[in-house]
Amino acid sequence: MQNAHPDNPSELDTLIDAVIEGAATHADYARLDTLLDGDTTAQSHYLRRVDLHNTLRWTIESEATRRAIGELRAAGVGPDGVTRDDAAHGPVATIGRFAWVVGLAAMIAFGALIAVNVTSIPTPSPDDAGDGGGPIVATTQTRAPTPGTTRPDASPQATQTTPPTPATQPAQPDGPRIIDDAVATLREATGVIITADQTALRRNDPIGIEALTLAADARAVVAFDDGATLRVQGPTELAIRGAHHAELIRGRVVLSTTHTPGGFKLDAPGATFTDAGTELGVDVDATGRLRASVFRGEIKADVADRYVGITQHVTLTRDDGLDIAPDGYITTAIIADAGRFAALREPTSSRAPTIANASFEYPHTDHAQLAASGWTLMSHPVANAVGMHVNAGVIGAERAAVDVAGTTPTPPNGEQWAYLNAKTFEDGRLAHASMHQAVGEIAEDVTYRLSLTVGRLAHADRLHGSLYTVGLYTGSLESGPRLPLQVWRDPVMPPPGGASTATMTFHSPLHTPFRGQTLFIVIEAVPGAKPGMRQVLIDDVKLDIVNDRDVARAPATPATRSPLR
Protein backbone atom coordinates (compact mmCIF):
# COMPACT_ATOMS: atom_id res chain seq x y z
CA MET A 1 0.00 0.00 0.00
CA GLN A 2 1.71 3.19 -1.15
CA ASN A 3 0.05 5.50 1.35
CA ALA A 4 1.40 3.47 4.25
CA HIS A 5 5.08 3.95 3.34
CA PRO A 6 6.89 5.99 6.04
CA ASP A 7 8.59 8.11 3.37
CA ASN A 8 5.24 9.04 1.88
CA PRO A 9 3.21 10.47 4.76
CA SER A 10 -0.35 10.96 3.63
CA GLU A 11 -3.75 9.69 4.72
CA LEU A 12 -2.52 6.94 7.09
CA ASP A 13 -0.08 9.24 8.88
CA THR A 14 -2.72 11.94 9.10
CA LEU A 15 -5.11 9.51 10.77
CA ILE A 16 -2.44 8.24 13.16
CA ASP A 17 -1.58 11.82 14.11
CA ALA A 18 -5.25 12.55 14.72
CA VAL A 19 -5.55 9.55 17.04
CA ILE A 20 -2.44 10.56 19.00
CA GLU A 21 -3.57 14.17 19.26
CA GLY A 22 -7.09 13.17 20.36
CA ALA A 23 -8.72 14.83 17.37
CA ALA A 24 -9.93 11.69 15.56
CA THR A 25 -13.63 11.36 14.84
CA HIS A 26 -15.68 8.18 14.54
CA ALA A 27 -15.28 8.42 10.79
CA ASP A 28 -11.49 8.70 11.21
CA TYR A 29 -11.42 5.51 13.28
CA ALA A 30 -13.53 3.68 10.74
CA ARG A 31 -11.22 4.83 7.91
CA LEU A 32 -8.12 3.82 9.88
CA ASP A 33 -9.58 0.34 10.42
CA THR A 34 -10.11 0.08 6.66
CA LEU A 35 -6.55 1.14 5.84
CA LEU A 36 -5.02 -1.30 8.35
CA ASP A 37 -7.23 -4.26 7.50
CA GLY A 38 -5.16 -6.89 5.68
CA ASP A 39 -2.25 -4.52 4.84
CA THR A 40 0.86 -5.75 6.63
CA THR A 41 2.91 -2.74 5.48
CA ALA A 42 0.40 -0.30 6.93
CA GLN A 43 0.14 -2.35 10.12
CA SER A 44 3.94 -2.38 10.54
CA HIS A 45 4.10 1.37 10.03
CA TYR A 46 1.30 1.94 12.55
CA LEU A 47 3.04 -0.28 15.12
CA ARG A 48 6.36 1.55 14.61
CA ARG A 49 4.65 4.86 15.29
CA VAL A 50 2.97 3.50 18.40
CA ASP A 51 6.20 1.88 19.59
CA LEU A 52 8.02 5.21 19.19
CA HIS A 53 5.54 6.97 21.46
CA ASN A 54 5.57 4.13 23.97
CA THR A 55 9.37 4.27 24.09
CA LEU A 56 9.24 8.00 24.69
CA ARG A 57 6.86 7.45 27.57
CA TRP A 58 9.19 5.04 29.33
CA THR A 59 12.14 7.31 28.61
CA ILE A 60 10.45 10.29 30.19
CA GLU A 61 9.73 8.22 33.27
CA SER A 62 13.37 7.15 33.64
CA GLU A 63 15.62 8.73 36.22
CA ALA A 64 18.11 9.99 33.65
CA THR A 65 15.52 11.90 31.68
CA ARG A 66 13.94 13.29 34.80
CA ARG A 67 17.31 14.73 35.73
CA ALA A 68 17.42 16.31 32.29
CA ILE A 69 13.91 17.66 32.84
CA GLY A 70 15.12 19.20 36.06
CA GLU A 71 17.97 20.91 34.21
CA LEU A 72 15.57 22.22 31.58
CA ARG A 73 13.23 23.54 34.23
CA ALA A 74 16.12 25.17 36.04
CA ALA A 75 16.97 26.92 32.76
CA GLY A 76 13.38 28.10 32.46
CA VAL A 77 12.42 25.98 29.45
CA GLY A 78 10.79 22.97 31.15
CA PRO A 79 7.14 21.97 30.73
CA ASP A 80 4.77 23.68 33.09
CA GLY A 81 1.04 23.39 33.61
CA VAL A 82 0.37 20.72 30.99
CA THR A 83 -3.12 19.33 31.57
CA ARG A 84 -5.64 17.33 29.65
CA ASP A 85 -9.30 16.42 29.93
CA ASP A 86 -10.19 12.93 28.74
CA ALA A 87 -13.81 13.95 28.32
CA ALA A 88 -12.81 16.32 25.54
CA HIS A 89 -11.52 13.51 23.33
CA GLY A 90 -14.87 12.13 22.31
CA PRO A 91 -14.50 8.80 20.51
CA VAL A 92 -11.26 7.95 22.31
CA ALA A 93 -13.22 7.11 25.43
CA THR A 94 -15.41 4.62 23.62
CA ILE A 95 -13.00 2.86 21.25
CA GLY A 96 -10.78 0.72 23.43
CA ARG A 97 -8.19 -0.36 20.88
CA PHE A 98 -6.83 3.19 20.50
CA ALA A 99 -7.52 4.63 23.97
CA TRP A 100 -4.10 3.70 25.39
CA VAL A 101 -2.32 5.68 22.68
CA VAL A 102 -4.04 8.98 23.36
CA GLY A 103 -2.25 9.62 26.66
CA LEU A 104 1.07 9.82 24.82
CA ALA A 105 0.14 12.76 22.61
CA ALA A 106 1.14 15.43 25.10
CA MET A 107 4.60 13.87 25.42
CA ILE A 108 5.59 14.02 21.75
CA ALA A 109 6.53 17.68 21.60
CA PHE A 110 8.28 17.37 24.93
CA GLY A 111 10.28 14.34 23.74
CA ALA A 112 11.44 16.33 20.73
CA LEU A 113 12.45 19.18 23.03
CA ILE A 114 14.63 16.79 25.02
CA ALA A 115 16.24 15.36 21.87
CA VAL A 116 17.17 18.83 20.58
CA ASN A 117 18.20 20.57 23.79
CA VAL A 118 19.78 17.83 25.88
CA THR A 119 23.26 17.12 24.58
CA SER A 120 24.43 15.09 27.53
CA ILE A 121 22.16 13.09 29.81
CA PRO A 122 23.92 11.95 32.99
CA THR A 123 24.06 8.19 33.44
CA PRO A 124 22.54 7.00 36.71
CA SER A 125 24.88 5.32 39.12
CA PRO A 126 24.32 1.68 40.12
CA ASP A 127 22.84 2.88 43.38
CA ASP A 128 20.07 4.64 41.45
CA ALA A 129 18.95 1.52 39.59
CA GLY A 130 16.12 -0.71 40.77
CA ASP A 131 16.49 -4.33 41.74
CA GLY A 132 15.04 -5.68 38.49
CA GLY A 133 15.68 -5.18 34.80
CA GLY A 134 13.74 -3.12 32.31
CA PRO A 135 13.54 0.66 32.22
CA ILE A 136 15.36 2.52 34.95
CA VAL A 137 12.86 4.26 37.17
CA ALA A 138 13.54 6.56 40.05
CA THR A 139 14.00 4.98 43.44
CA THR A 140 12.54 6.82 46.38
CA GLN A 141 14.35 10.06 47.09
CA THR A 142 11.76 11.50 49.46
CA ARG A 143 12.51 11.69 53.17
CA ALA A 144 10.07 12.23 55.97
CA PRO A 145 9.66 15.96 56.55
CA THR A 146 11.28 17.39 59.61
CA PRO A 147 9.08 19.38 61.96
CA GLY A 148 8.29 22.84 60.69
CA THR A 149 9.49 22.21 57.13
CA THR A 150 7.61 22.35 53.85
CA ARG A 151 7.17 19.60 51.28
CA PRO A 152 6.01 19.64 47.64
CA ASP A 153 2.55 18.32 46.98
CA ALA A 154 0.47 17.51 43.89
CA SER A 155 -2.67 18.88 45.49
CA PRO A 156 -4.09 22.29 44.54
CA GLN A 157 -1.91 23.86 47.24
CA ALA A 158 1.66 24.25 46.04
CA THR A 159 3.25 23.51 49.42
CA GLN A 160 2.11 22.32 52.78
CA THR A 161 3.64 23.19 56.11
CA THR A 162 4.14 20.26 58.44
CA PRO A 163 3.08 21.33 61.93
CA PRO A 164 5.96 20.98 64.40
CA THR A 165 5.64 18.32 67.08
CA PRO A 166 5.17 20.07 70.41
CA ALA A 167 8.08 19.72 72.79
CA THR A 168 5.72 19.99 75.74
CA GLN A 169 2.17 18.87 76.37
CA PRO A 170 -0.17 21.28 74.54
CA ALA A 171 -2.32 23.47 76.72
CA GLN A 172 -5.85 22.27 77.40
CA PRO A 173 -8.37 25.09 76.87
CA ASP A 174 -10.70 26.00 79.70
CA GLY A 175 -14.30 25.16 78.90
CA PRO A 176 -15.74 24.13 75.53
CA ARG A 177 -13.99 25.27 72.36
CA ILE A 178 -15.78 28.02 70.44
CA ILE A 179 -14.90 28.93 66.81
CA ASP A 180 -16.75 30.88 64.14
CA ASP A 181 -16.00 28.79 61.03
CA ALA A 182 -16.82 25.28 62.29
CA VAL A 183 -17.49 22.77 59.51
CA ALA A 184 -17.01 19.53 61.44
CA THR A 185 -16.96 18.01 64.94
CA LEU A 186 -14.41 15.77 66.62
CA ARG A 187 -16.89 13.01 67.39
CA GLU A 188 -14.33 10.61 68.87
CA ALA A 189 -10.82 11.34 70.15
CA THR A 190 -8.09 9.40 71.96
CA GLY A 191 -4.45 10.41 72.39
CA VAL A 192 -2.87 13.76 71.53
CA ILE A 193 -4.59 15.75 68.78
CA ILE A 194 -3.46 19.34 68.21
CA THR A 195 -4.14 22.17 65.78
CA ALA A 196 -1.56 24.33 64.04
CA ASP A 197 -1.65 26.85 66.90
CA GLN A 198 -0.87 24.07 69.42
CA THR A 199 -4.42 23.84 70.76
CA ALA A 200 -5.22 20.40 72.13
CA LEU A 201 -8.55 19.05 70.89
CA ARG A 202 -10.99 16.96 72.88
CA ARG A 203 -14.04 14.90 72.05
CA ASN A 204 -16.99 16.93 70.69
CA ASP A 205 -14.81 19.98 69.96
CA PRO A 206 -15.78 21.92 66.80
CA ILE A 207 -13.27 21.95 63.92
CA GLY A 208 -12.86 24.78 61.44
CA ILE A 209 -10.67 25.41 58.41
CA GLU A 210 -7.42 24.31 60.05
CA ALA A 211 -4.63 21.74 60.15
CA LEU A 212 -4.61 18.82 62.58
CA THR A 213 -1.79 16.62 63.85
CA LEU A 214 -2.35 13.26 65.55
CA ALA A 215 0.32 11.57 67.66
CA ALA A 216 1.29 7.97 66.97
CA ASP A 217 -1.16 6.53 69.49
CA ALA A 218 -4.03 8.89 68.62
CA ARG A 219 -7.35 8.00 67.01
CA ALA A 220 -10.07 10.37 65.87
CA VAL A 221 -13.39 10.54 64.03
CA VAL A 222 -14.04 13.86 62.29
CA ALA A 223 -17.74 14.22 61.48
CA PHE A 224 -18.64 16.83 58.85
CA ASP A 225 -21.95 18.65 58.84
CA ASP A 226 -22.97 17.03 55.53
CA GLY A 227 -22.72 13.51 57.01
CA ALA A 228 -19.21 12.63 55.79
CA THR A 229 -16.77 11.20 58.34
CA LEU A 230 -12.99 10.86 58.42
CA ARG A 231 -11.71 8.09 60.69
CA VAL A 232 -8.07 8.94 61.39
CA GLN A 233 -5.23 6.83 62.78
CA GLY A 234 -2.04 8.50 64.03
CA PRO A 235 0.61 9.51 63.31
CA THR A 236 -1.25 11.64 60.78
CA GLU A 237 -1.18 15.19 59.47
CA LEU A 238 -4.27 16.46 57.70
CA ALA A 239 -6.00 19.74 56.97
CA ILE A 240 -9.69 20.57 56.88
CA ARG A 241 -10.14 22.76 53.79
CA GLY A 242 -13.90 23.25 53.77
CA ALA A 243 -17.31 21.80 54.50
CA HIS A 244 -16.80 19.16 51.74
CA HIS A 245 -13.01 19.20 51.43
CA ALA A 246 -10.05 17.76 53.35
CA GLU A 247 -6.40 17.10 52.63
CA LEU A 248 -4.24 14.21 53.86
CA ILE A 249 -0.59 15.23 54.06
CA ARG A 250 0.75 12.12 55.79
CA GLY A 251 -0.85 9.23 57.66
CA ARG A 252 -3.94 7.05 57.30
CA VAL A 253 -7.65 7.85 57.01
CA VAL A 254 -10.90 6.20 55.97
CA LEU A 255 -13.46 8.49 54.36
CA SER A 256 -17.15 7.56 54.56
CA THR A 257 -19.63 9.80 52.78
CA THR A 258 -23.25 10.01 51.75
CA HIS A 259 -24.54 11.31 48.42
CA THR A 260 -23.27 14.88 48.80
CA PRO A 261 -24.21 17.18 45.88
CA GLY A 262 -20.97 17.81 44.00
CA GLY A 263 -19.14 15.13 45.99
CA PHE A 264 -16.67 15.27 48.86
CA LYS A 265 -13.07 16.03 47.84
CA LEU A 266 -10.02 14.51 49.52
CA ASP A 267 -6.59 15.74 48.42
CA ALA A 268 -3.46 13.64 48.95
CA PRO A 269 0.10 13.77 47.56
CA GLY A 270 -0.25 12.91 43.88
CA ALA A 271 -4.03 12.52 43.71
CA THR A 272 -7.38 14.16 44.33
CA PHE A 273 -10.35 11.91 45.15
CA THR A 274 -13.93 13.04 44.52
CA ASP A 275 -16.97 10.94 45.35
CA ALA A 276 -20.71 11.08 45.86
CA GLY A 277 -21.21 8.34 48.43
CA THR A 278 -18.50 5.84 49.21
CA GLU A 279 -16.06 4.36 51.73
CA LEU A 280 -12.43 5.00 50.82
CA GLY A 281 -9.17 4.32 52.64
CA VAL A 282 -6.05 6.40 51.87
CA ASP A 283 -2.59 5.85 53.35
CA VAL A 284 0.45 8.10 52.77
CA ASP A 285 3.65 6.90 54.43
CA ALA A 286 6.76 8.87 55.39
CA THR A 287 8.33 8.35 51.94
CA GLY A 288 5.32 9.85 50.16
CA ARG A 289 3.94 6.54 48.84
CA LEU A 290 0.15 6.66 48.47
CA ARG A 291 -2.08 3.60 48.70
CA ALA A 292 -5.85 3.86 48.33
CA SER A 293 -8.60 1.24 48.61
CA VAL A 294 -12.32 1.52 47.83
CA PHE A 295 -14.63 -0.52 50.05
CA ARG A 296 -18.02 0.80 48.91
CA GLY A 297 -19.37 2.85 46.02
CA GLU A 298 -17.45 4.52 43.22
CA ILE A 299 -14.84 7.26 43.31
CA LYS A 300 -13.11 9.51 40.79
CA ALA A 301 -9.37 10.07 41.16
CA ASP A 302 -7.38 12.75 39.34
CA VAL A 303 -3.83 11.40 39.47
CA ALA A 304 -1.12 13.95 38.64
CA ASP A 305 2.22 13.07 37.07
CA ARG A 306 4.50 15.15 39.27
CA TYR A 307 7.19 15.51 36.61
CA VAL A 308 5.47 15.86 33.25
CA GLY A 309 2.27 17.51 34.53
CA ILE A 310 -0.28 15.30 32.77
CA THR A 311 -3.37 14.43 34.84
CA GLN A 312 -4.85 10.95 34.52
CA HIS A 313 -8.54 10.47 35.31
CA VAL A 314 -9.13 7.14 37.07
CA THR A 315 -12.42 5.60 38.22
CA LEU A 316 -12.26 3.19 41.16
CA THR A 317 -15.14 1.01 42.35
CA ARG A 318 -15.64 -1.44 45.21
CA ASP A 319 -12.54 -3.60 45.97
CA ASP A 320 -10.35 -1.54 43.60
CA GLY A 321 -6.97 -0.20 44.71
CA LEU A 322 -4.50 2.51 43.65
CA ASP A 323 -0.77 2.76 44.37
CA ILE A 324 1.39 5.84 43.63
CA ALA A 325 5.10 5.40 44.32
CA PRO A 326 7.23 8.28 45.69
CA ASP A 327 8.67 8.78 42.19
CA GLY A 328 5.17 9.20 40.77
CA TYR A 329 4.85 5.72 39.21
CA ILE A 330 1.14 4.86 39.14
CA THR A 331 -0.33 1.36 39.52
CA THR A 332 -4.06 0.79 39.00
CA ALA A 333 -6.28 -2.27 38.46
CA ILE A 334 -5.15 -3.84 41.75
CA ILE A 335 -7.15 -5.39 44.57
CA ALA A 336 -7.98 -3.16 47.53
CA ASP A 337 -5.83 -3.66 50.64
CA ALA A 338 -8.60 -4.02 53.23
CA GLY A 339 -6.25 -5.21 55.97
CA ARG A 340 -4.32 -1.93 55.98
CA PHE A 341 -7.45 -0.03 57.04
CA ALA A 342 -9.13 -2.68 59.22
CA ALA A 343 -8.68 -0.65 62.42
CA LEU A 344 -10.41 2.37 60.90
CA ARG A 345 -13.44 0.93 59.16
CA GLU A 346 -16.91 1.30 60.59
CA PRO A 347 -17.71 -1.54 63.01
CA THR A 348 -20.38 -3.88 61.66
CA SER A 349 -22.50 -6.54 63.28
CA SER A 350 -22.28 -10.08 61.92
CA ARG A 351 -26.07 -10.22 62.25
CA ALA A 352 -26.74 -6.98 60.41
CA PRO A 353 -27.61 -7.35 56.69
CA THR A 354 -25.68 -5.30 54.16
CA ILE A 355 -26.89 -4.13 50.75
CA ALA A 356 -24.53 -3.12 47.96
CA ASN A 357 -25.61 -0.33 45.60
CA ALA A 358 -28.87 0.15 47.48
CA SER A 359 -29.75 3.35 45.61
CA PHE A 360 -28.63 2.03 42.20
CA GLU A 361 -26.09 4.79 41.53
CA TYR A 362 -23.53 2.42 40.00
CA PRO A 363 -22.73 2.25 37.21
CA HIS A 364 -23.65 5.84 36.41
CA THR A 365 -25.55 6.40 33.16
CA ASP A 366 -27.24 9.40 31.61
CA HIS A 367 -29.17 7.67 28.85
CA ALA A 368 -28.16 4.03 28.35
CA GLN A 369 -29.75 1.13 30.22
CA LEU A 370 -27.08 -0.72 32.21
CA ALA A 371 -27.06 -3.62 34.66
CA ALA A 372 -27.13 -2.62 38.35
CA SER A 373 -23.85 -3.35 40.15
CA GLY A 374 -24.23 -5.78 43.05
CA TRP A 375 -27.62 -7.11 41.89
CA THR A 376 -28.34 -10.25 39.89
CA LEU A 377 -30.82 -9.62 37.06
CA MET A 378 -32.93 -12.41 35.57
CA SER A 379 -35.63 -12.87 32.95
CA HIS A 380 -38.50 -15.34 33.42
CA PRO A 381 -38.80 -17.35 31.28
CA VAL A 382 -35.75 -16.62 29.18
CA ALA A 383 -37.39 -18.21 26.13
CA ASN A 384 -40.10 -15.53 26.14
CA ALA A 385 -37.74 -12.58 26.57
CA VAL A 386 -37.43 -10.47 23.43
CA GLY A 387 -34.07 -11.35 21.94
CA MET A 388 -33.47 -13.36 25.14
CA HIS A 389 -32.40 -10.09 26.81
CA VAL A 390 -32.96 -9.27 30.48
CA ASN A 391 -35.16 -6.18 30.43
CA ALA A 392 -33.94 -4.64 33.72
CA GLY A 393 -31.11 -2.51 35.06
CA VAL A 394 -30.46 1.13 36.02
CA ILE A 395 -31.52 4.33 34.31
CA GLY A 396 -30.98 8.02 34.93
CA ALA A 397 -33.93 10.27 35.63
CA GLU A 398 -33.42 11.87 32.21
CA ARG A 399 -33.40 9.07 29.66
CA ALA A 400 -33.93 10.66 26.30
CA ALA A 401 -33.07 7.44 24.47
CA VAL A 402 -35.63 5.40 26.42
CA ASP A 403 -38.42 7.60 27.64
CA VAL A 404 -40.29 10.76 26.79
CA ALA A 405 -38.58 13.68 28.56
CA GLY A 406 -40.29 14.81 31.74
CA THR A 407 -42.15 11.60 32.58
CA THR A 408 -39.76 10.05 35.11
CA PRO A 409 -40.18 10.96 38.79
CA THR A 410 -37.22 12.29 40.74
CA PRO A 411 -35.28 9.50 42.52
CA PRO A 412 -35.39 9.92 46.32
CA ASN A 413 -31.70 9.09 46.73
CA GLY A 414 -29.10 9.98 44.11
CA GLU A 415 -29.78 10.38 40.41
CA GLN A 416 -30.82 6.92 39.20
CA TRP A 417 -33.58 4.33 39.45
CA ALA A 418 -33.50 0.59 39.02
CA TYR A 419 -36.15 -0.55 36.57
CA LEU A 420 -37.89 -3.88 35.96
CA ASN A 421 -40.06 -4.59 32.93
CA ALA A 422 -42.79 -7.15 32.36
CA LYS A 423 -44.59 -7.96 29.12
CA THR A 424 -47.78 -9.72 28.15
CA PHE A 425 -47.81 -10.82 24.50
CA GLU A 426 -50.84 -10.88 22.20
CA ASP A 427 -50.69 -14.68 22.09
CA GLY A 428 -50.83 -14.91 25.89
CA ARG A 429 -47.13 -15.53 26.54
CA LEU A 430 -45.63 -13.75 29.57
CA ALA A 431 -42.15 -12.44 30.35
CA HIS A 432 -40.94 -10.51 33.35
CA ALA A 433 -37.65 -9.43 34.94
CA SER A 434 -36.43 -9.72 38.52
CA MET A 435 -33.42 -8.71 40.56
CA HIS A 436 -32.02 -10.13 43.78
CA GLN A 437 -29.08 -9.73 46.12
CA ALA A 438 -27.63 -11.78 48.99
CA VAL A 439 -27.52 -9.59 52.11
CA GLY A 440 -26.01 -11.87 54.77
CA GLU A 441 -26.83 -14.86 56.93
CA ILE A 442 -30.31 -15.32 58.36
CA ALA A 443 -30.38 -14.46 62.06
CA GLU A 444 -32.81 -15.97 64.56
CA ASP A 445 -35.17 -14.21 66.96
CA VAL A 446 -34.86 -10.86 65.19
CA THR A 447 -37.21 -8.59 63.28
CA TYR A 448 -36.12 -7.39 59.85
CA ARG A 449 -37.38 -4.06 58.51
CA LEU A 450 -37.35 -3.71 54.74
CA SER A 451 -38.13 -0.44 52.98
CA LEU A 452 -37.89 0.79 49.40
CA THR A 453 -39.25 3.52 47.15
CA VAL A 454 -41.36 2.57 44.12
CA GLY A 455 -41.93 4.86 41.13
CA ARG A 456 -44.00 4.89 37.93
CA LEU A 457 -43.72 6.81 34.69
CA ALA A 458 -46.15 9.67 34.12
CA HIS A 459 -47.51 8.14 30.92
CA ALA A 460 -47.92 4.65 32.41
CA ASP A 461 -51.10 2.86 31.40
CA ARG A 462 -53.86 2.19 33.88
CA LEU A 463 -53.03 -0.92 35.86
CA HIS A 464 -54.98 -4.15 35.57
CA GLY A 465 -53.75 -6.40 38.35
CA SER A 466 -50.52 -6.38 40.32
CA LEU A 467 -47.40 -4.42 39.24
CA TYR A 468 -44.56 -5.89 41.35
CA THR A 469 -43.66 -8.08 44.34
CA VAL A 470 -41.00 -7.74 47.05
CA GLY A 471 -39.80 -10.73 49.02
CA LEU A 472 -37.28 -12.07 51.53
CA TYR A 473 -35.98 -15.48 50.48
CA THR A 474 -33.61 -18.08 51.86
CA GLY A 475 -31.01 -19.90 49.76
CA SER A 476 -27.28 -20.12 49.23
CA LEU A 477 -24.65 -18.20 47.30
CA GLU A 478 -24.27 -21.19 44.98
CA SER A 479 -27.95 -21.74 44.19
CA GLY A 480 -29.36 -18.26 44.73
CA PRO A 481 -32.77 -17.56 46.36
CA ARG A 482 -34.86 -20.71 46.64
CA LEU A 483 -37.55 -20.58 49.35
CA PRO A 484 -39.67 -17.50 50.07
CA LEU A 485 -39.86 -16.47 53.72
CA GLN A 486 -42.37 -13.69 53.02
CA VAL A 487 -43.53 -11.98 49.84
CA TRP A 488 -45.42 -8.69 49.64
CA ARG A 489 -47.50 -7.93 46.54
CA ASP A 490 -47.77 -4.23 45.72
CA PRO A 491 -47.07 -3.00 49.29
CA VAL A 492 -47.59 0.51 47.90
CA MET A 493 -48.88 1.66 44.53
CA PRO A 494 -47.48 5.03 43.40
CA PRO A 495 -49.53 7.27 41.12
CA PRO A 496 -48.36 7.74 37.51
CA GLY A 497 -45.38 10.10 37.52
CA GLY A 498 -44.96 9.75 41.28
CA ALA A 499 -43.11 7.68 43.87
CA SER A 500 -44.14 6.09 47.17
CA THR A 501 -42.15 4.50 49.99
CA ALA A 502 -43.16 1.17 51.53
CA THR A 503 -41.96 -0.30 54.84
CA MET A 504 -42.42 -3.99 55.70
CA THR A 505 -41.33 -6.17 58.63
CA PHE A 506 -40.55 -9.87 58.98
CA HIS A 507 -39.80 -11.73 62.20
CA SER A 508 -37.29 -14.57 62.09
CA PRO A 509 -38.25 -16.89 64.99
CA LEU A 510 -36.02 -18.43 67.61
CA HIS A 511 -34.58 -21.78 66.48
CA THR A 512 -35.43 -21.02 62.86
CA PRO A 513 -34.60 -23.98 60.60
CA PHE A 514 -32.97 -21.52 58.19
CA ARG A 515 -30.32 -20.30 60.63
CA GLY A 516 -26.97 -19.87 58.87
CA GLN A 517 -28.49 -19.88 55.39
CA THR A 518 -28.21 -16.85 53.13
CA LEU A 519 -30.90 -14.17 53.15
CA PHE A 520 -31.92 -12.63 49.82
CA ILE A 521 -33.96 -9.62 48.76
CA VAL A 522 -35.97 -10.40 45.62
CA ILE A 523 -37.91 -7.79 43.61
CA GLU A 524 -39.99 -8.83 40.57
CA ALA A 525 -42.12 -7.08 37.97
CA VAL A 526 -45.51 -8.73 37.34
CA PRO A 527 -46.99 -9.07 33.82
CA GLY A 528 -50.37 -7.50 33.29
CA ALA A 529 -53.66 -9.14 32.44
CA LYS A 530 -53.81 -7.32 29.09
CA PRO A 531 -51.19 -7.32 26.32
CA GLY A 532 -48.51 -4.67 26.66
CA MET A 533 -45.33 -3.61 28.44
CA ARG A 534 -45.26 -2.31 32.01
CA GLN A 535 -42.39 -0.96 34.08
CA VAL A 536 -41.72 -0.44 37.78
CA LEU A 537 -38.98 1.84 39.17
CA ILE A 538 -37.14 0.97 42.42
CA ASP A 539 -34.80 3.07 44.57
CA ASP A 540 -33.35 3.44 48.08
CA VAL A 541 -33.66 -0.18 49.27
CA LYS A 542 -32.95 -0.56 53.00
CA LEU A 543 -32.88 -3.62 55.26
CA ASP A 544 -31.98 -3.55 58.94
CA ILE A 545 -32.69 -5.36 62.20
CA VAL A 546 -34.92 -3.61 64.74
CA ASN A 547 -36.25 -4.39 68.18
CA ASP A 548 -39.87 -5.48 68.40
CA ARG A 549 -40.74 -2.37 70.41
CA ASP A 550 -39.46 -0.18 67.57
CA VAL A 551 -41.58 -1.88 64.91
CA ALA A 552 -44.82 -0.12 64.03
CA ARG A 553 -47.73 -2.54 64.23
CA ALA A 554 -49.52 -0.69 61.44
CA PRO A 555 -47.91 0.26 58.11
CA ALA A 556 -46.74 3.85 57.96
CA THR A 557 -48.52 6.19 55.60
CA PRO A 558 -46.60 5.99 52.30
CA ALA A 559 -44.57 9.07 51.47
CA THR A 560 -45.59 10.10 47.95
CA ARG A 561 -43.47 12.18 45.60
CA SER A 562 -44.86 13.71 42.45
CA PRO A 563 -42.37 16.26 41.00
CA LEU A 564 -41.04 15.26 37.60
CA ARG A 565 -37.71 15.87 35.90
Summary of the structure (lengths in Angstrom):
residues: 565
radius of gyration: 28.5
end to end distance: 54.4
largest distance: 85.2
contacts: 1764
relative contact order: 0.07
helix: 18%
strand: 36%
